[in-house]
Amino acid sequence: MVTQQNPFALFSATRQWNPGDEFILSGARRIVDTAVGPVQPLLYDRNPDVRPSDGTTVAYRNLKRPIGEESGGIYERLSAHLRLGFFSNSVKFDSDLSYASLAVLAGSPEWATPRCWSFYDHVFRNRLPLLGLGLGSMPDNIPDFMHAALAKAAVLTTRSKSLAGSELARRYDIDYLPCPALLSAPASHQVTQMRRVAVVIGVPYADAVWANGVEPEFYERVCRALDDLFARFGNEVTFDFVLHYIDEMPAVRERFPDHEIRYSFDSADYFDIFSDYDLVISTRVHGCGAAASLGIPSISLGHDFRSDTTDGFLSVSVDLAADDHALNTAFESLAARVGDVSAELNVHRAATLEAYVRRVQSAFEDGMSPVDYGPAGAVAFSGQDASPALEAPQIASIIEELVPVSRELEAARASNDELRSVLTDVEASKAEMATELDGARAAVVRLEGEIARQSEEFERQLAERPTGVISALQRWGRKRTGG
């Protein structure tokens, strides 16, 4: 057994990205805490908002924000256009982890992507023993340094029976155990009857965050099946929607306006939310996982390669493409035996935890010792081969040099504001003068019209006078004008 008290353990997972990842993380922590005693968790956050997809490009992520108000302000303005610094309360590229004793890949298909390269770098540099619990993919090609990590890992399992038969799994004895999400809830309970059902669905990619949506055709198929289910059983059972992502809210509210929607930004709240239900119907693998951890049976509406993970949750898998009424059939069958399935889930959960704990304890019978990963245990970062256009210290120096420039710009802005005020007054005066000029022009037009009218009236009156008088006047007029 491990003798070190309260060691620090590095967990690769995400926060505020995929609630399923956080369910897996919760289960992985339960396994480790039960097997070796409570550990102090450190998070290597793979959230795309935090960790770049090209995991080897550091660029300016290690640049610290200046403390000074002015230089800090410049830093913040530059950050709107460049990814400067690393503010997350999680492990960074340059974190000192010399105090850590263990590293854990907490499931997920993303254990083997570039977003994790820095995780392996920390493992190698600090010689951390490695656990891979419930790995969700088995790539055909991985870098040499990952082979070095897998070759000396203390425990490796996959959450998929089909992946356990892959070439990579056979090479490193990666065998099957249910996904750690089965162990995520603090405790489970016994379901006895079917009264309330939680429906967990994804929405089309156009209405979702990248990688968290489903195909539009699949979504419509699911919605039609749910319409059929609600029409058949809606008078007997209450159906609510439980959403994992805030982005799903508008689409589901519009499509199913008569049903209650449950949601929280905090993944830990879902154990309380799901506890209100006796069955979960889910397109999301870890909607089924969170339910199973609570002892709640589930129906899985699978749509991609991850779907067989729900076998470890004892879910009833339904293929809507094969049968339009498959959901109704599965629901009716499961409703009749929901209590038995719940009891089976509780036994299954306990047995799974025992299996994981036994594996981890066996690996650490002599304690958690540093691991020498050899020459292959090294990750090449882009900064070592091709530096960014400017080194981080140069950026920091430029920021400080920009402080007096910023002051001058602020002074110029104040002066410009004053000038702009004068120009505004001038423009207002011009507008007023233009209005007055338009009025004068209108008066002239009216006067010219009145003169023309009076002239016409005079001509008319002359035409009405006796001819002799008119002739005399005309002669007199010509004489006066020299005509």
C-alpha positions as a Python dict, from the first residue, in 0.01 Angstrom:
ca = {
    (1, 'M'): (0, 0, 0),
    (2, 'V'): (96, 362, -48),
    (3, 'T'): (247, 519, 261),
    (4, 'Q'): (267, 882, 147),
    (5, 'Q'): (-1, 1094, 316),
    (6, 'N'): (-226, 1316, 101),
    (7, 'P'): (-11, 1311, -213),
    (8, 'F'): (-76, 1552, -501),
    (9, 'A'): (-223, 1389, -812),
    (10, 'L'): (-243, 1548, -1159),
    (11, 'F'): (-574, 1472, -1340),
    (12, 'S'): (-624, 1532, -1713),
    (13, 'A'): (-988, 1638, -1765),
    (14, 'T'): (-1198, 1945, -1852),
    (15, 'R'): (-1404, 2196, -1656),
    (16, 'Q'): (-1691, 2402, -1801),
    (17, 'W'): (-1662, 2225, -2137),
    (18, 'N'): (-1818, 1880, -2129),
    (19, 'P'): (-2011, 1776, -1816),
    (20, 'G'): (-1940, 1417, -1914),
    (21, 'D'): (-1568, 1479, -1864),
    (22, 'E'): (-1642, 1604, -1516),
    (23, 'F'): (-1850, 1295, -1436),
    (24, 'I'): (-1553, 1082, -1546),
    (25, 'L'): (-1319, 1296, -1337),
    (26, 'S'): (-1540, 1251, -1032),
    (27, 'G'): (-1535, 874, -1077),
    (28, 'A'): (-1160, 866, -1137),
    (29, 'R'): (-1100, 1064, -818),
    (30, 'R'): (-1320, 819, -625),
    (31, 'I'): (-1112, 527, -756),
    (32, 'V'): (-781, 690, -662),
    (33, 'D'): (-899, 812, -321),
    (34, 'T'): (-1037, 468, -235),
    (35, 'A'): (-729, 284, -358),
    (36, 'V'): (-445, 494, -217),
    (37, 'G'): (-612, 725, 32),
    (38, 'P'): (-725, 1085, -26),
    (39, 'V'): (-515, 1274, -279),
    (40, 'Q'): (-495, 1647, -341),
    (41, 'P'): (-612, 1696, -700),
    (42, 'L'): (-436, 1914, -957),
    (43, 'L'): (-623, 1983, -1283),
    (44, 'Y'): (-471, 1970, -1629),
    (45, 'D'): (-762, 2140, -1805),
    (46, 'R'): (-819, 2040, -2169),
    (47, 'N'): (-1103, 2290, -2213),
    (48, 'P'): (-1047, 2446, -2561),
    (49, 'D'): (-1094, 2790, -2405),
    (50, 'V'): (-791, 2715, -2187),
    (51, 'R'): (-566, 2471, -2371),
    (52, 'P'): (-480, 2524, -2742),
    (53, 'S'): (-553, 2236, -2979),
    (54, 'D'): (-193, 2249, -3099),
    (55, 'G'): (-57, 2136, -2767),
    (56, 'T'): (308, 2207, -2846),
    (57, 'T'): (279, 2576, -2937),
    (58, 'V'): (339, 2781, -2625),
    (59, 'A'): (392, 3120, -2793),
    (60, 'Y'): (290, 3389, -2538),
    (61, 'R'): (88, 3168, -2302),
    (62, 'N'): (363, 3183, -2035),
    (63, 'L'): (373, 3564, -2040),
    (64, 'K'): (263, 3701, -1702),
    (65, 'R'): (31, 4000, -1674),
    (66, 'P'): (220, 4308, -1544),
    (67, 'I'): (111, 4432, -1202),
    (68, 'G'): (125, 4801, -1295),
    (69, 'E'): (-207, 4962, -1380),
    (70, 'E'): (-94, 5117, -1707),
    (71, 'S'): (118, 4828, -1833),
    (72, 'G'): (-153, 4587, -1719),
    (73, 'G'): (-409, 4782, -1920),
    (74, 'I'): (-194, 4758, -2233),
    (75, 'Y'): (-156, 4384, -2171),
    (76, 'E'): (-534, 4346, -2150),
    (77, 'R'): (-590, 4538, -2475),
    (78, 'L'): (-333, 4323, -2654),
    (79, 'S'): (-499, 4012, -2510),
    (80, 'A'): (-814, 4093, -2704),
    (81, 'H'): (-616, 4011, -3019),
    (82, 'L'): (-346, 3772, -2891),
    (83, 'R'): (-365, 3482, -2645),
    (84, 'L'): (-142, 3630, -2378),
    (85, 'G'): (-91, 3449, -2049),
    (86, 'F'): (-270, 3159, -1884),
    (87, 'F'): (-520, 3265, -1618),
    (88, 'S'): (-699, 2938, -1544),
    (89, 'N'): (-667, 2788, -1194),
    (90, 'S'): (-512, 2480, -1350),
    (91, 'V'): (-175, 2342, -1459),
    (92, 'K'): (5, 2563, -1710),
    (93, 'F'): (281, 2491, -1962),
    (94, 'D'): (552, 2604, -1721),
    (95, 'S'): (398, 2496, -1387),
    (96, 'D'): (638, 2353, -1129),
    (97, 'L'): (496, 2009, -1043),
    (98, 'S'): (800, 1874, -864),
    (99, 'Y'): (580, 1814, -558),
    (100, 'A'): (332, 1586, -743),
    (101, 'S'): (334, 1208, -696),
    (102, 'L'): (86, 1073, -954),
    (103, 'A'): (-71, 1150, -1294),
    (104, 'V'): (-414, 1029, -1406),
    (105, 'L'): (-572, 1027, -1750),
    (106, 'A'): (-938, 1048, -1651),
    (107, 'G'): (-1097, 867, -1945),
    (108, 'S'): (-1213, 1056, -2258),
    (109, 'P'): (-1119, 992, -2623),
    (110, 'E'): (-891, 1297, -2596),
    (111, 'W'): (-617, 1128, -2396),
    (112, 'A'): (-411, 1092, -2717),
    (113, 'T'): (-451, 1432, -2888),
    (114, 'P'): (-205, 1723, -2908),
    (115, 'R'): (-408, 1907, -2645),
    (116, 'C'): (-257, 1656, -2399),
    (117, 'W'): (107, 1685, -2508),
    (118, 'S'): (189, 1924, -2225),
    (119, 'F'): (33, 1677, -1980),
    (120, 'Y'): (283, 1411, -2090),
    (121, 'D'): (561, 1668, -2071),
    (122, 'H'): (479, 1723, -1703),
    (123, 'V'): (465, 1345, -1649),
    (124, 'F'): (810, 1296, -1801),
    (125, 'R'): (982, 1596, -1641),
    (126, 'N'): (852, 1503, -1296),
    (127, 'R'): (880, 1123, -1345),
    (128, 'L'): (519, 1072, -1239),
    (129, 'P'): (364, 723, -1235),
    (130, 'L'): (71, 716, -1476),
    (131, 'L'): (-284, 579, -1455),
    (132, 'G'): (-511, 567, -1761),
    (133, 'L'): (-865, 499, -1637),
    (134, 'G'): (-1136, 435, -1896),
    (135, 'L'): (-954, 550, -2210),
    (136, 'G'): (-1206, 629, -2482),
    (137, 'S'): (-1005, 585, -2804),
    (138, 'M'): (-724, 372, -2946),
    (139, 'P'): (-553, 564, -3229),
    (140, 'D'): (-361, 371, -3492),
    (141, 'N'): (-70, 616, -3486),
    (142, 'I'): (67, 793, -3180),
    (143, 'P'): (401, 971, -3120),
    (144, 'D'): (697, 778, -2983),
    (145, 'F'): (680, 962, -2650),
    (146, 'M'): (327, 827, -2595),
    (147, 'H'): (454, 475, -2647),
    (148, 'A'): (712, 549, -2377),
    (149, 'A'): (433, 660, -2142),
    (150, 'L'): (208, 361, -2212),
    (151, 'A'): (492, 112, -2178),
    (152, 'K'): (557, 218, -1819),
    (153, 'A'): (204, 310, -1709),
    (154, 'A'): (96, 161, -1378),
    (155, 'V'): (-265, 88, -1485),
    (156, 'L'): (-439, 122, -1823),
    (157, 'T'): (-806, 42, -1891),
    (158, 'T'): (-1052, 124, -2169),
    (159, 'R'): (-1425, 188, -2130),
    (160, 'S'): (-1509, 10, -2456),
    (161, 'K'): (-1507, -367, -2515),
    (162, 'S'): (-1450, -311, -2887),
    (163, 'L'): (-1149, -85, -2819),
    (164, 'A'): (-1003, -352, -2590),
    (165, 'G'): (-956, -565, -2900),
    (166, 'S'): (-756, -301, -3088),
    (167, 'E'): (-387, -342, -3174),
    (168, 'L'): (-279, -65, -2935),
    (169, 'A'): (-480, -213, -2646),
    (170, 'R'): (-338, -560, -2700),
    (171, 'R'): (16, -423, -2719),
    (172, 'Y'): (-6, -256, -2378),
    (173, 'D'): (-253, -492, -2205),
    (174, 'I'): (-525, -229, -2191),
    (175, 'D'): (-830, -426, -2083),
    (176, 'Y'): (-1195, -337, -2036),
    (177, 'L'): (-1359, -190, -1728),
    (178, 'P'): (-1674, 30, -1731),
    (179, 'C'): (-1619, 404, -1762),
    (180, 'P'): (-1528, 570, -1429),
    (181, 'A'): (-1840, 786, -1472),
    (182, 'L'): (-2028, 485, -1330),
    (183, 'L'): (-1866, 578, -998),
    (184, 'S'): (-1918, 954, -1019),
    (185, 'A'): (-2213, 1012, -782),
    (186, 'P'): (-2150, 1036, -408),
    (187, 'A'): (-2402, 754, -349),
    (188, 'S'): (-2664, 550, -532),
    (189, 'H'): (-3023, 464, -445),
    (190, 'Q'): (-3289, 210, -534),
    (191, 'V'): (-3557, 299, -791),
    (192, 'T'): (-3886, 120, -725),
    (193, 'Q'): (-4136, 258, -977),
    (194, 'M'): (-4161, 467, -1292),
    (195, 'R'): (-4305, 812, -1222),
    (196, 'R'): (-4069, 1073, -1370),
    (197, 'V'): (-3837, 1044, -1670),
    (198, 'A'): (-3546, 1271, -1765),
    (199, 'V'): (-3476, 1319, -2136),
    (200, 'V'): (-3118, 1424, -2220),
    (201, 'I'): (-3061, 1518, -2584),
    (202, 'G'): (-2810, 1707, -2794),
    (203, 'V'): (-2917, 1959, -3057),
    (204, 'P'): (-2794, 2012, -3416),
    (205, 'Y'): (-2444, 2150, -3465),
    (206, 'A'): (-2584, 2480, -3593),
    (207, 'D'): (-2738, 2541, -3250),
    (208, 'A'): (-2454, 2399, -3041),
    (209, 'V'): (-2091, 2462, -2956),
    (210, 'W'): (-1846, 2285, -3188),
    (211, 'A'): (-1807, 1912, -3111),
    (212, 'N'): (-2104, 1911, -2873),
    (213, 'G'): (-2386, 1882, -3127),
    (214, 'V'): (-2551, 1604, -3328),
    (215, 'E'): (-2642, 1559, -3694),
    (216, 'P'): (-2968, 1739, -3787),
    (217, 'E'): (-3118, 1418, -3930),
    (218, 'F'): (-3048, 1231, -3605),
    (219, 'Y'): (-3198, 1514, -3400),
    (220, 'E'): (-3519, 1510, -3604),
    (221, 'R'): (-3541, 1131, -3571),
    (222, 'V'): (-3503, 1161, -3193),
    (223, 'C'): (-3767, 1435, -3175),
    (224, 'R'): (-4018, 1227, -3373),
    (225, 'A'): (-3956, 928, -3146),
    (226, 'L'): (-4007, 1148, -2840),
    (227, 'D'): (-4332, 1287, -2982),
    (228, 'D'): (-4453, 930, -3022),
    (229, 'L'): (-4338, 838, -2670),
    (230, 'F'): (-4504, 1140, -2509),
    (231, 'A'): (-4830, 1075, -2694),
    (232, 'R'): (-4833, 711, -2580),
    (233, 'F'): (-4719, 746, -2218),
    (234, 'G'): (-4757, 1116, -2135),
    (235, 'N'): (-5069, 1061, -1924),
    (236, 'E'): (-4893, 801, -1710),
    (237, 'V'): (-4543, 946, -1666),
    (238, 'T'): (-4393, 1296, -1635),
    (239, 'F'): (-4126, 1369, -1897),
    (240, 'D'): (-3877, 1653, -1833),
    (241, 'F'): (-3570, 1758, -2030),
    (242, 'V'): (-3227, 1773, -1863),
    (243, 'L'): (-2974, 1969, -2071),
    (244, 'H'): (-2596, 1957, -2036),
    (245, 'Y'): (-2520, 2277, -2230),
    (246, 'I'): (-2668, 2623, -2209),
    (247, 'D'): (-2657, 2649, -2590),
    (248, 'E'): (-2919, 2374, -2619),
    (249, 'M'): (-3184, 2571, -2433),
    (250, 'P'): (-3343, 2774, -2720),
    (251, 'A'): (-3378, 2479, -2960),
    (252, 'V'): (-3532, 2244, -2702),
    (253, 'R'): (-3765, 2512, -2563),
    (254, 'E'): (-3891, 2585, -2913),
    (255, 'R'): (-3934, 2218, -3009),
    (256, 'F'): (-4086, 2100, -2677),
    (257, 'P'): (-4252, 2410, -2522),
    (258, 'D'): (-4482, 2211, -2291),
    (259, 'H'): (-4205, 2031, -2100),
    (260, 'E'): (-3996, 2147, -1806),
    (261, 'I'): (-3623, 2197, -1867),
    (262, 'R'): (-3355, 2137, -1601),
    (263, 'Y'): (-2999, 2272, -1633),
    (264, 'S'): (-2699, 2385, -1427),
    (265, 'F'): (-2355, 2518, -1518),
    (266, 'D'): (-2213, 2310, -1231),
    (267, 'S'): (-2173, 1941, -1319),
    (268, 'A'): (-2193, 1845, -950),
    (269, 'D'): (-2556, 1965, -944),
    (270, 'Y'): (-2661, 1695, -1191),
    (271, 'F'): (-2651, 1423, -927),
    (272, 'D'): (-2926, 1609, -741),
    (273, 'I'): (-3112, 1680, -1064),
    (274, 'F'): (-3105, 1320, -1189),
    (275, 'S'): (-3201, 1192, -842),
    (276, 'D'): (-3552, 1329, -904),
    (277, 'Y'): (-3607, 1076, -1186),
    (278, 'D'): (-3665, 703, -1219),
    (279, 'L'): (-3536, 662, -1575),
    (280, 'V'): (-3308, 858, -1809),
    (281, 'I'): (-3340, 859, -2189),
    (282, 'S'): (-3024, 1008, -2339),
    (283, 'T'): (-2840, 1073, -2662),
    (284, 'R'): (-2544, 1167, -2444),
    (285, 'V'): (-2322, 884, -2323),
    (286, 'H'): (-2264, 1043, -1986),
    (287, 'G'): (-2626, 1132, -1929),
    (288, 'C'): (-2655, 754, -1901),
    (289, 'G'): (-2334, 747, -1692),
    (290, 'A'): (-2449, 996, -1430),
    (291, 'A'): (-2782, 815, -1405),
    (292, 'A'): (-2620, 473, -1365),
    (293, 'S'): (-2395, 608, -1091),
    (294, 'L'): (-2712, 697, -899),
    (295, 'G'): (-2871, 355, -957),
    (296, 'I'): (-3109, 494, -1222),
    (297, 'P'): (-3170, 281, -1535),
    (298, 'S'): (-3125, 442, -1875),
    (299, 'I'): (-3207, 411, -2245),
    (300, 'S'): (-2921, 508, -2475),
    (301, 'L'): (-2993, 664, -2815),
    (302, 'G'): (-2650, 613, -2970),
    (303, 'H'): (-2516, 811, -3264),
    (304, 'D'): (-2133, 780, -3278),
    (305, 'F'): (-1832, 561, -3190),
    (306, 'R'): (-1858, 639, -2818),
    (307, 'S'): (-2202, 482, -2783),
    (308, 'D'): (-2088, 136, -2671),
    (309, 'T'): (-1955, 303, -2354),
    (310, 'T'): (-2314, 286, -2227),
    (311, 'D'): (-2287, -95, -2210),
    (312, 'G'): (-2087, -36, -1892),
    (313, 'F'): (-2386, 154, -1753),
    (314, 'L'): (-2621, -140, -1829),
    (315, 'S'): (-2815, 92, -2060),
    (316, 'V'): (-3076, -38, -2303),
    (317, 'S'): (-2944, 68, -2644),
    (318, 'V'): (-3200, 177, -2903),
    (319, 'D'): (-3134, 216, -3276),
    (320, 'L'): (-3394, 460, -3405),
    (321, 'A'): (-3275, 419, -3763),
    (322, 'A'): (-3374, 54, -3760),
    (323, 'D'): (-3718, 91, -3602),
    (324, 'D'): (-3930, 406, -3563),
    (325, 'H'): (-4107, 255, -3262),
    (326, 'A'): (-3799, 110, -3092),
    (327, 'L'): (-3801, 374, -2818),
    (328, 'N'): (-4161, 297, -2718),
    (329, 'T'): (-4086, -76, -2709),
    (330, 'A'): (-3774, -30, -2496),
    (331, 'F'): (-3951, 211, -2262),
    (332, 'E'): (-4245, -22, -2202),
    (333, 'S'): (-4014, -318, -2138),
    (334, 'L'): (-3786, -128, -1900),
    (335, 'A'): (-4076, 28, -1709),
    (336, 'A'): (-4195, -320, -1615),
    (337, 'R'): (-3862, -413, -1453),
    (338, 'V'): (-3715, -79, -1349),
    (339, 'G'): (-3671, -189, -987),
    (340, 'D'): (-3473, -501, -1081),
    (341, 'V'): (-3248, -306, -1318),
    (342, 'S'): (-3182, -43, -1049),
    (343, 'A'): (-3082, -314, -800),
    (344, 'E'): (-2854, -470, -1061),
    (345, 'L'): (-2694, -131, -1126),
    (346, 'N'): (-2611, -84, -758),
    (347, 'V'): (-2441, -424, -742),
    (348, 'H'): (-2260, -350, -1071),
    (349, 'R'): (-2135, -14, -944),
    (350, 'A'): (-1991, -169, -627),
    (351, 'A'): (-1821, -449, -821),
    (352, 'T'): (-1671, -201, -1070),
    (353, 'L'): (-1526, 17, -794),
    (354, 'E'): (-1378, -293, -629),
    (355, 'A'): (-1219, -403, -960),
    (356, 'Y'): (-1061, -61, -1018),
    (357, 'V'): (-933, -33, -661),
    (358, 'R'): (-783, -380, -676),
    (359, 'R'): (-595, -290, -997),
    (360, 'V'): (-456, 37, -860),
    (361, 'Q'): (-357, -107, -523),
    (362, 'S'): (-182, -396, -694),
    (363, 'A'): (19, -152, -907),
    (364, 'F'): (129, 45, -601),
    (365, 'E'): (194, -229, -349),
    (366, 'D'): (541, -86, -290),
    (367, 'G'): (430, 277, -300),
    (368, 'M'): (426, 543, -570),
    (369, 'S'): (785, 570, -688),
    (370, 'P'): (927, 802, -956),
    (371, 'V'): (936, 649, -1303),
    (372, 'D'): (1226, 675, -1548),
    (373, 'Y'): (1066, 698, -1891),
    (374, 'G'): (1401, 687, -2073),
    (375, 'P'): (1524, 893, -2370),
    (376, 'A'): (1193, 854, -2556),
    (377, 'G'): (1008, 1022, -2271),
    (378, 'A'): (1031, 1377, -2402),
    (379, 'V'): (786, 1607, -2580),
    (380, 'A'): (918, 1846, -2845),
    (381, 'F'): (753, 2188, -2822),
    (382, 'S'): (739, 2424, -3118),
    (383, 'G'): (917, 2693, -2919),
    (384, 'Q'): (1227, 2475, -2915),
    (385, 'D'): (1243, 2447, -3292),
    (386, 'A'): (1074, 2757, -3431),
    (387, 'S'): (1035, 3048, -3193),
    (388, 'P'): (741, 3284, -3234),
    (389, 'A'): (801, 3615, -3413),
    (390, 'L'): (883, 3778, -3080),
    (391, 'E'): (999, 3605, -2764),
    (392, 'A'): (785, 3650, -2453),
    (393, 'P'): (1046, 3873, -2278),
    (394, 'Q'): (1044, 4101, -2583),
    (395, 'I'): (666, 4133, -2563),
    (396, 'A'): (693, 4216, -2192),
    (397, 'S'): (957, 4482, -2269),
    (398, 'I'): (744, 4630, -2546),
    (399, 'I'): (449, 4658, -2309),
    (400, 'E'): (658, 4859, -2063),
    (401, 'E'): (787, 5081, -2346),
    (402, 'L'): (429, 5145, -2456),
    (403, 'V'): (335, 5300, -2120),
    (404, 'P'): (460, 5656, -2204),
    (405, 'V'): (318, 5620, -2555),
    (406, 'S'): (-16, 5530, -2401),
    (407, 'R'): (0, 5843, -2182),
    (408, 'E'): (65, 6061, -2489),
    (409, 'L'): (-223, 5897, -2671),
    (410, 'E'): (-453, 5962, -2377),
    (411, 'A'): (-347, 6330, -2374),
    (412, 'A'): (-397, 6353, -2750),
    (413, 'R'): (-737, 6190, -2711),
    (414, 'A'): (-836, 6450, -2452),
    (415, 'S'): (-720, 6730, -2688),
    (416, 'N'): (-904, 6570, -2975),
    (417, 'D'): (-1216, 6549, -2763),
    (418, 'E'): (-1195, 6925, -2700),
    (419, 'L'): (-1140, 6996, -3070),
    (420, 'R'): (-1423, 6760, -3157),
    (421, 'S'): (-1651, 6960, -2924),
    (422, 'V'): (-1560, 7287, -3108),
    (423, 'L'): (-1620, 7123, -3444),
    (424, 'T'): (-1953, 6997, -3321),
    (425, 'D'): (-2054, 7353, -3229),
    (426, 'V'): (-1943, 7479, -3572),
    (427, 'E'): (-2144, 7208, -3744),
    (428, 'A'): (-2446, 7302, -3534),
    (429, 'S'): (-2406, 7671, -3637),
    (430, 'K'): (-2372, 7569, -4002),
    (431, 'A'): (-2689, 7370, -3975),
    (432, 'E'): (-2872, 7665, -3818),
    (433, 'M'): (-2745, 7902, -4092),
    (434, 'A'): (-2850, 7655, -4360),
    (435, 'T'): (-3199, 7647, -4213),
    (436, 'E'): (-3218, 8028, -4214),
    (437, 'L'): (-3088, 8043, -4574),
    (438, 'D'): (-3348, 7791, -4683),
    (439, 'G'): (-3612, 8016, -4524),
    (440, 'A'): (-3480, 8323, -4713),
    (441, 'R'): (-3482, 8131, -5041),
    (442, 'A'): (-3841, 8029, -4981),
    (443, 'A'): (-3938, 8394, -4910),
    (444, 'V'): (-3775, 8508, -5238),
    (445, 'V'): (-3965, 8240, -5428),
    (446, 'R'): (-4290, 8353, -5268),
    (447, 'L'): (-4213, 8723, -5353),
    (448, 'E'): (-4131, 8642, -5715),
    (449, 'G'): (-4457, 8451, -5741),
    (450, 'E'): (-4653, 8746, -5597),
    (451, 'I'): (-4484, 8990, -5845),
    (452, 'A'): (-4569, 8761, -6137),
    (453, 'R'): (-4928, 8735, -6018),
    (454, 'Q'): (-4963, 9114, -5984),
    (455, 'S'): (-4810, 9168, -6331),
    (456, 'E'): (-5059, 8927, -6484),
    (457, 'E'): (-5341, 9106, -6303),
    (458, 'F'): (-5222, 9447, -6434),
    (459, 'E'): (-5203, 9314, -6792),
    (460, 'R'): (-5554, 9176, -6757),
    (461, 'Q'): (-5687, 9509, -6632),
    (462, 'L'): (-5523, 9696, -6920),
    (463, 'A'): (-5677, 9457, -7165),
    (464, 'E'): (-6019, 9542, -7028),
    (465, 'R'): (-5978, 9926, -7076),
    (466, 'P'): (-6117, 10111, -7393),
    (467, 'T'): (-5895, 10071, -7700),
    (468, 'G'): (-5822, 10442, -7733),
    (469, 'V'): (-5699, 10463, -7379),
    (470, 'I'): (-5483, 10156, -7424),
    (471, 'S'): (-5333, 10296, -7747),
    (472, 'A'): (-5260, 10625, -7579),
    (473, 'L'): (-5092, 10454, -7288),
    (474, 'Q'): (-4888, 10238, -7520),
    (475, 'R'): (-4771, 10545, -7717),
    (476, 'W'): (-4688, 10721, -7398),
    (477, 'G'): (-4494, 10415, -7279),
    (478, 'R'): (-4293, 10397, -7600),
    (479, 'K'): (-4215, 10761, -7583),
    (480, 'R'): (-4089, 10726, -7225),
    (481, 'T'): (-3864, 10436, -7317),
    (482, 'G'): (-3744, 10585, -7643),
    (483, 'G'): (-3916, 10314, -7849),
}
